[in-house]
Amino acid sequence: SLAGSVRGVKGTGTALAIAALATSGALLGRADHTAAAVRAAELILSTARSERGRLLRLIPAAGDDPSTIPAGVLEDHAHLLEALVVLYEATFEPRWLDAATSLADVLVRDFTDADRGGFFSTAGDHEQLVGRRKDLDDSPLPSGQSSAALGLLRLHAITGDGDLLTAAEDVLRIGARFAAEHPAGFGEMLSALDQYLGTPREIAIVGDGPAADAPFAVAR
């Protein structure tokens, strides 16, 4: 249940559901879908974050000690970042844009590979491993790498923050060749490339209420 909290529920799956529900809510006029996306986002942001803004790997149940839950990895942060941008576009509530911006700062701060570009799958203060991986392929789920690139690009389109664009470009430099050679396994990376290479149109609608509803529907 998106409105509830069960120990063992991964934030990644919930983030993907948030994006899907927010999209269907906006496109189909389903207020119940949008409301479910909002409740799920509120749940993650209020219960599954550390003091430094890092996400937890699992959504804690009532009574759980968050300190016993593993820290989130790249895909947790990247998928929620993308979902928050979609939720903002569906509702135009500034709190979701603020949350997406804060999460992007955490993602870039804790997961960036400063030497070779892109993002590691684990944060810099994660338990010591033999090596810090970089997952690229989008199979069966979008990789954290690709989702981070797309989320950062979409957030850059809204905020104009050049640092977000630079971070996304570093990912695309790594992944573009693989996506071109094996497109079936890199759907999210190709979506990020499409966002980067395309020329998005910006539409300004002034006003609110019924007079704005029709042009909003056309734009969406």
PyMOL commands that set and color helices and strands:
alter all, ss='L'
color gray80, all
select helices_A, chain A and resi 11-28+31-47+66-68+74-91+94-111+144-159+162-181+183-185+187-197+210-219
alter helices_A, ss='H'
color red, helices_A
select strands_A, chain A and resi 9-10+58-59
alter strands_A, ss='S'
color yellow, strands_A
deselect
rebuild
show_as cartoon
